[in-house]
Amino acid sequence: MATFISNSPAETEQIGRQLAKEVRAGSVLALQGELGSGKTQLTKGVLAGLGNATEVTSPTFTIIHEYSGGRLPVYHFDFFRLEDHKSAAQLGLDDYFFGDGVSIVEWADRFPDLIPGGPNNRKNSGPFFENLLAMRRQFGPADTIIVGLGPGSYAGIRIAISAAIGLQASSHTRLLGYPSICAIEIDAEDYCVIGDARRQSFFFACVGANKLLEGPILVAENELREKLARLDRDMPIFASEALPQFGPVIVRCPSASVLARLARDSNLSFASPPLEPMYLREPYVTMPGSTLKSKLVS
């Protein structure tokens, strides 16, 4: 472990420049220290070392600043004003921590379990397999494994698909994939789903009878407002996190039990292995719109 000692803001910034030589996509720098200890100054050095000349300020009130340009994009967080784990979860941290840039977290010690590699990190999959073993003992081996393909947290969906592939390989059980957003628990047959895709973009999709009718597509905020304005006033609009800028959006996540029921519906068309997340952003688009429509909508 390297140790750096700083005696001035300039030296702290220089340490950040040195760290910039070592970081890569998916690197997370967890910073802790009292007010004025140099966390933001270190971040300035990292950005400078990555070739980004943007002015850096602490995201104390905005929670996150995103800096594009340079060798890698930088996602600068400040956990100081986060009240609890729920408010932190709404940030979609996985998409940043396991994405295409460098994440720098000030006051990371407030929620150390949210940091990859931290104590009691949520990436520990032990409880999942313990519950799986208990279910197998109670109900016997499964005849089908179905996994939600998104859209949603890209890192989370990749983890789910990886777990499903591993389970299928060990049990030789049928494996299916289906859009997660088609498995929301709701009485209405038709509904709309929106989501924050980060980087000033959102996704939009319409679902009917648990099938994709439109989308999912990436849109800018103004485009999404226009699409929502054209919907029938009685159309329910769902999101997995609060999006107050779009009016009366119902916060609800896809349901595993609904997904399991859909696996037995012979009227639906499912994706077969090899399975990939429905990731919509270039250059990682896994299913272009035309392919998606023909493959997943019957």
C-alpha positions in Angstrom: 0.0 0.0 0.0 1.4 3.4 -1.0 1.4 6.3 1.4 1.2 9.9 0.3 1.8 12.9 2.7 0.6 16.3 1.6 1.5 19.6 3.2 -0.5 21.9 0.9 -3.4 22.1 -1.5 -0.9 22.0 -4.4 0.7 18.8 -3.1 -2.8 17.2 -2.7 -3.6 18.0 -6.2 -0.3 16.5 -7.4 -1.2 13.3 -5.6 -4.5 13.2 -7.5 -2.5 13.6 -10.7 -0.4 10.6 -9.7 -3.5 8.5 -9.0 -4.9 9.4 -12.4 -2.1 7.4 -14.0 -3.4 4.2 -12.2 -7.2 4.5 -12.6 -9.2 2.7 -15.3 -12.8 2.3 -16.2 -14.6 1.0 -13.1 -12.1 2.4 -10.6 -13.7 3.8 -7.4 -11.8 6.2 -5.1 -13.4 6.4 -1.7 -12.4 9.5 0.2 -12.8 10.3 3.8 -11.7 13.2 6.0 -12.9 16.2 7.9 -14.2 19.4 6.2 -11.3 21.1 4.5 -9.0 18.1 4.4 -8.6 18.2 0.7 -11.0 15.7 -0.8 -12.2 18.1 -3.6 -8.6 19.2 -4.2 -7.6 15.6 -4.7 -10.4 15.2 -7.2 -9.2 18.3 -9.1 -5.8 16.6 -9.4 -7.4 13.4 -10.7 -9.3 15.2 -13.4 -6.3 17.2 -14.4 -4.2 14.0 -14.6 -6.9 12.5 -16.9 -6.6 15.5 -19.2 -9.8 17.2 -18.1 -9.5 21.0 -17.6 -13.1 21.4 -16.2 -13.4 23.5 -13.0 -14.1 21.1 -10.1 -16.5 22.0 -7.2 -17.8 19.8 -4.4 -21.2 18.3 -5.3 -22.4 18.8 -1.7 -26.0 19.9 -2.7 -26.3 18.2 -6.1 -24.8 14.9 -4.7 -23.1 14.1 -8.0 -21.2 16.0 -10.7 -20.4 14.3 -14.0 -17.3 15.3 -16.0 -16.9 14.1 -19.5 -13.7 14.5 -21.6 -10.2 13.5 -20.9 -9.0 9.9 -20.9 -12.0 8.7 -18.8 -15.3 10.3 -17.6 -15.4 11.1 -13.9 -18.4 10.7 -11.6 -17.8 12.9 -8.5 -20.1 12.0 -5.5 -20.6 13.6 -2.1 -22.4 11.4 0.5 -22.4 14.1 3.2 -26.0 15.1 2.8 -27.4 11.6 2.0 -29.9 10.8 4.8 -30.0 7.0 4.5 -29.3 3.9 2.3 -32.6 4.4 0.4 -31.6 7.8 -0.8 -28.2 6.5 -1.8 -29.8 3.6 -3.7 -31.8 6.0 -5.8 -28.6 7.3 -7.3 -28.1 4.1 -9.3 -24.6 3.7 -8.0 -23.9 0.4 -9.8 -24.2 2.0 -13.2 -21.4 4.4 -12.1 -19.2 2.2 -10.1 -19.2 -0.6 -12.7 -19.5 1.6 -15.7 -17.2 3.3 -18.2 -15.5 5.9 -15.9 -13.9 6.7 -12.6 -16.1 7.3 -9.5 -14.8 9.5 -6.7 -16.8 9.5 -3.5 -16.4 12.2 -0.9 -17.5 11.2 2.7 -17.5 7.5 1.6 -17.2 6.5 5.2 -20.9 7.5 5.8 -22.0 4.4 3.8 -19.0 2.2 3.5 -21.1 -0.9 2.6 -22.1 0.8 -0.6 -18.5 1.0 -1.8 -17.3 -2.0 -3.8 -14.9 -4.0 -1.6 -16.2 -2.3 1.5 -17.3 -4.1 4.7 -20.6 -6.1 4.3 -20.7 -5.1 0.7 -24.0 -5.7 -1.0 -22.2 -7.7 -3.7 -22.0 -10.6 -1.3 -24.1 -13.3 -3.0 -24.0 -15.8 -0.1 -27.5 -15.1 1.2 -28.9 -15.5 -2.4 -27.5 -19.1 -2.7 -28.6 -19.9 0.9 -32.2 -18.9 0.1 -31.9 -20.9 -3.2 -30.9 -24.0 -1.3 -33.8 -23.6 1.1 -36.2 -23.2 -1.7 -34.8 -26.3 -3.4 -35.2 -28.3 -0.2 -38.8 -27.1 0.2 -40.1 -27.3 -3.4 -37.6 -29.5 -5.2 -35.5 -28.7 -8.3 -36.7 -26.0 -10.7 -37.8 -26.8 -14.2 -37.2 -23.3 -15.6 -34.9 -20.4 -14.8 -36.1 -17.0 -16.0 -34.1 -13.8 -15.7 -35.0 -10.2 -16.3 -32.9 -8.6 -19.0 -33.7 -5.0 -18.2 -33.5 -2.2 -19.0 -32.2 -1.1 -15.6 -29.0 -1.1 -13.7 -26.6 -2.5 -16.2 -24.3 -3.9 -13.5 -27.2 -5.4 -11.6 -28.6 -7.1 -14.7 -25.2 -8.5 -15.7 -24.9 -10.0 -12.2 -28.4 -11.5 -12.5 -27.7 -13.0 -15.9 -24.4 -14.4 -14.7 -26.0 -16.0 -11.7 -28.7 -17.5 -14.0 -26.2 -18.9 -16.4 -24.2 -20.5 -13.6 -27.4 -22.1 -12.1 -28.4 -23.4 -15.6 -24.9 -24.9 -16.2 -25.1 -26.7 -12.8 -28.7 -27.9 -13.1 -29.2 -28.3 -16.9 -32.5 -26.5 -16.4 -34.2 -24.5 -19.2 -33.0 -20.9 -19.2 -35.1 -18.0 -20.5 -34.7 -14.2 -20.6 -37.4 -11.5 -20.7 -37.6 -7.7 -20.4 -37.8 -6.9 -16.7 -40.2 -4.0 -17.2 -42.8 -6.4 -18.6 -43.1 -8.0 -15.1 -44.5 -5.2 -13.0 -47.3 -6.2 -10.6 -50.3 -4.2 -11.8 -54.0 -4.8 -12.4 -54.1 -2.6 -15.6 -53.1 -4.4 -18.8 -51.3 -1.4 -20.4 -48.8 0.8 -18.8 -45.7 2.9 -19.5 -42.2 2.6 -17.9 -39.6 5.3 -17.7 -36.2 5.4 -16.1 -33.2 7.6 -15.5 -30.5 6.2 -17.9 -28.0 8.7 -16.4 -25.9 11.2 -18.4 -28.9 13.4 -19.1 -30.9 10.7 -20.8 -33.9 8.6 -19.9 -35.6 5.4 -21.2 -39.2 5.1 -22.3 -41.3 2.0 -23.0 -44.9 1.0 -23.3 -46.1 -2.4 -22.2 -49.4 -4.2 -23.0 -50.4 -7.7 -21.7 -46.8 -8.1 -20.5 -45.4 -7.5 -23.9 -43.3 -4.6 -25.2 -45.5 -2.4 -27.5 -43.0 0.4 -27.9 -39.3 0.8 -26.9 -37.4 0.7 -24.8 -35.6 3.7 -26.3 -33.3 6.4 -25.0 -34.6 10.0 -25.0 -33.6 13.4 -23.7 -35.7 15.0 -20.9 -37.7 17.2 -23.2 -38.4 14.3 -25.6 -39.7 12.2 -22.7 -42.0 15.0 -21.5 -43.5 15.2 -25.0 -44.0 11.4 -25.1 -45.7 11.4 -21.7 -47.9 14.3 -22.7 -49.2 12.3 -25.6 -50.2 9.3 -23.5 -53.8 8.6 -22.5 -54.5 10.4 -19.1 -55.4 7.1 -17.5 -52.2 5.3 -18.6 -50.2 4.3 -15.4 -46.6 5.4 -15.6 -44.0 3.5 -13.6 -40.4 4.0 -12.6 -38.1 2.1 -10.2 -37.0 5.4 -8.6 -38.7 8.7 -7.9 -38.7 11.0 -10.9 -40.7 14.0 -9.6 -39.8 16.2 -12.7 -42.2 14.0 -14.8 -45.3 14.4 -12.6 -47.3 11.5 -11.1 -45.0 8.6 -11.6 -45.6 5.4 -9.6 -42.4 4.0 -8.0 -42.5 0.2 -8.4 -39.9 -2.4 -9.4 -40.3 -5.4 -11.5 -41.6 -8.5 -9.7 -39.8 -11.8 -9.5 -43.1 -13.6 -8.9 -44.7 -12.0 -12.0 -41.6 -13.0 -14.1 -41.9 -16.5 -12.8 -45.6 -16.6 -13.9 -44.7 -15.3 -17.3 -42.3 -18.1 -17.8 -45.3 -20.5 -18.1 -47.1 -18.3 -20.7 -46.9 -20.0 -24.0 -48.2 -16.9 -25.8 -45.0 -15.0 -25.0 -41.7 -15.1 -26.9 -38.6 -15.4 -24.7 -34.9 -14.8 -25.4 -32.8 -18.0 -25.3 -29.0 -18.3 -24.4 -26.7 -16.6 -24.9 -28.5 -13.9 -22.9 -27.4 -10.3 -22.9 -28.7 -7.2 -20.9 -30.9 -4.8 -22.8 -28.4 -2.0 -22.7 -29.4 0.9 -24.9 -26.4 3.2 -25.0 -23.8 3.2 -27.7 -21.4 1.5 -28.1 -22.8 -1.2 -26.0 -26.3 -1.6 -27.6 -27.0 -5.3 -27.3 -30.4 -5.4 -29.1 -31.2 -2.8 -31.7 -34.9 -1.8 -31.8 -35.8 -3.8 -34.8 -34.2 -7.0 -33.5 -35.7 -6.4 -30.0 -39.2 -6.1 -31.5 -39.0 -9.3 -33.5 -37.2 -11.3 -30.9 -39.2 -10.4 -27.7 -42.6 -9.4 -28.9 -45.0 -12.0 -30.2 
